[in-house]
């Protein structure tokens, strides 16, 4: 596989052991969402989104960009595979703040990782509520992460990941354990990046985890969610303001596309 582990480790700030242990999985799962932002600039700009390992490393590791679930979790999978972890792909239905009973396409990618005799669900690509630790598949108890507690519950023949925010449990993603092949991932990725009704073509979405907080952008509103429950919101009213936030808060190296400023004007509501 054409990837550069040293470059990835430098990107996420990892200097630990390279053995396929639970400790390694936990630490990489904690670090990637801090270093590599969730973002949808490519779909918004109409750029194709390649999900082969070399393309993902070129964009997100050496290129300083972020990505959405297919990009984030496939990048993570390529690193785990290079380290000797065994894993398989799972897909599911995003349920965060969705209308109950609403039929949604199966467009979220997760990983099931075998490590030290147990199976762990890894997901470094769920945007504003991205997990910061893998979850033990067989457990139905509350599980600690470096941010909000999470759990897996049985749900209508499938499984549901929930997160605990302000003492209440919220659905995050419903998923099944059927192994998915890469062709199915390519179809889901195409829908996410290119379908006219994809939410990732309709508005700007970014998220990044930090120690004790989460940052998110929806449209032109920057939200800072603190672990003590406080949320600060700031409206970004100009292209320059959005560019500064993308660089400084989300740590993204912006693409040199002449259409970028026009897209950011639209996001900021500039007439």
Residue pairs with C-beta under 8 A, 6 or more apart in sequence:
1 53
1 78
1 81
1 82
2 53
2 54
2 57
3 53
3 54
3 57
3 78
3 79
3 82
4 57
4 61
4 62
5 18
5 79
5 82
5 83
7 57
7 61
7 62
8 14
8 57
8 61
8 75
8 79
9 15
11 35
11 36
11 60
11 61
12 28
12 31
12 32
12 34
12 35
12 36
13 31
13 34
13 35
14 27
14 28
14 31
16 23
16 24
16 27
17 23
17 24
18 24
18 83
19 83
19 84
20 80
20 83
20 84
20 85
20 115
21 115
21 116
22 115
22 116
22 118
22 120
24 83
25 80
25 85
25 113
25 115
25 120
25 122
25 134
26 133
26 134
28 76
28 79
28 80
29 76
29 122
29 124
29 131
29 132
29 133
29 134
30 132
30 133
30 146
32 72
32 75
32 76
32 124
33 72
33 124
33 130
33 131
33 132
33 208
33 209
34 208
34 209
34 210
34 211
35 251
36 60
36 66
36 67
36 72
36 75
37 66
37 206
37 207
37 208
37 250
37 251
37 252
38 66
38 67
38 68
38 69
38 72
38 125
38 126
38 127
38 128
38 130
38 205
38 206
38 207
38 208
39 65
39 66
39 67
39 68
39 205
39 206
39 207
39 250
39 252
40 68
40 200
40 204
40 205
40 206
41 47
41 65
41 204
41 252
41 254
41 255
41 260
41 263
42 48
42 49
42 67
42 193
42 255
43 49
43 68
43 192
43 193
43 194
43 198
43 200
43 201
44 200
44 201
44 203
44 204
44 263
44 267
45 255
45 257
45 259
45 260
45 263
46 259
47 255
47 257
48 193
48 194
49 67
49 70
49 71
49 189
49 192
49 193
49 194
50 56
50 59
51 70
51 71
51 74
51 185
51 186
51 189
53 74
53 75
53 78
56 67
56 71
56 74
56 75
56 78
57 75
57 78
59 65
59 67
59 71
60 66
60 67
60 71
60 72
60 75
61 75
63 253
64 251
64 252
64 253
65 252
65 253
65 255
66 72
66 206
66 208
66 250
66 252
67 75
67 125
68 125
68 127
68 192
68 200
69 107
69 108
69 109
69 123
69 125
69 126
69 127
69 192
70 109
70 125
70 185
70 188
70 189
70 192
71 125
72 124
72 125
72 130
73 109
73 110
73 111
73 122
73 123
73 124
73 125
74 109
74 185
76 111
76 122
76 124
76 125
77 87
77 89
77 111
80 87
80 111
80 113
80 122
81 87
85 113
85 114
85 115
86 113
86 114
86 115
87 111
87 112
87 113
87 114
87 122
88 111
88 112
88 179
88 180
89 109
89 110
89 111
89 112
89 179
89 180
89 181
89 182
89 185
90 109
90 110
90 111
90 112
90 121
90 175
90 176
90 177
90 178
90 179
90 180
91 106
91 107
91 108
91 109
91 110
91 175
91 176
91 180
91 184
91 185
91 188
92 106
92 108
92 110
92 158
92 173
92 174
92 175
92 176
93 104
93 105
93 106
93 107
93 108
93 173
93 174
93 175
94 104
94 107
94 108
94 126
94 172
94 173
95 104
95 160
95 171
95 172
95 173
95 174
96 126
96 128
96 129
96 170
96 171
96 172
96 173
97 170
98 104
98 171
105 188
105 191
106 188
107 188
107 191
107 192
108 126
108 173
108 175
109 125
109 180
109 185
109 188
110 121
110 122
110 123
110 173
110 175
111 121
111 122
111 123
112 119
112 120
112 121
112 122
112 137
112 177
113 119
113 120
113 121
113 122
113 134
114 120
118 136
118 137
118 138
119 136
119 137
119 138
120 134
120 135
120 136
120 137
121 134
121 135
121 137
121 152
121 161
122 131
122 134
123 130
123 131
123 161
123 173
124 130
124 131
126 172
126 173
127 205
127 207
127 216
128 207
128 214
128 216
128 223
128 225
129 148
129 163
129 170
129 172
129 214
130 207
130 209
131 145
131 150
131 161
131 163
132 145
132 146
132 147
132 209
133 143
133 144
133 145
133 146
133 150
135 143
135 150
135 151
135 152
135 161
136 143
136 152
137 152
139 151
139 152
140 151
140 152
140 153
140 154
141 151
142 149
142 150
142 151
142 164
143 149
143 150
143 151
143 152
146 211
147 209
147 214
147 227
148 163
148 164
148 165
148 227
149 163
149 164
150 161
150 162
150 163
150 164
150 172
151 161
151 162
151 164
151 169
152 159
152 160
152 161
152 162
153 159
153 160
153 162
154 160
155 174
158 174
158 175
158 176
159 174
159 175
159 176
159 177
160 171
160 172
160 173
160 174
160 175
161 171
161 172
161 173
161 175
162 169
162 170
162 171
162 172
163 169
163 170
163 172
164 170
166 229
191 198
192 198
192 200
193 200
193 201
194 201
195 201
199 205
203 218
203 219
203 267
204 217
204 218
204 219
204 220
204 263
204 264
204 267
205 216
205 217
205 218
206 215
206 216
206 217
206 246
206 250
206 252
207 214
207 215
207 216
207 217
208 214
208 215
208 249
208 250
208 251
209 215
212 226
212 227
213 224
213 225
213 226
213 227
214 224
214 225
215 222
215 223
215 224
215 225
215 249
215 250
216 222
216 223
216 225
217 223
217 236
217 242
217 245
217 250
219 267
219 269
220 235
220 236
220 237
220 242
220 267
220 268
220 269
221 233
221 234
221 235
221 236
222 233
222 234
222 235
222 236
222 245
222 249
223 231
223 232
223 233
224 231
224 232
224 233
224 234
225 231
226 232
236 242
236 245
236 268
237 268
237 269
237 270
238 268
238 270
239 261
239 264
239 265
239 268
239 270
241 268
242 264
242 267
242 268
243 254
243 264
246 252
246 254
247 253
247 254
254 260
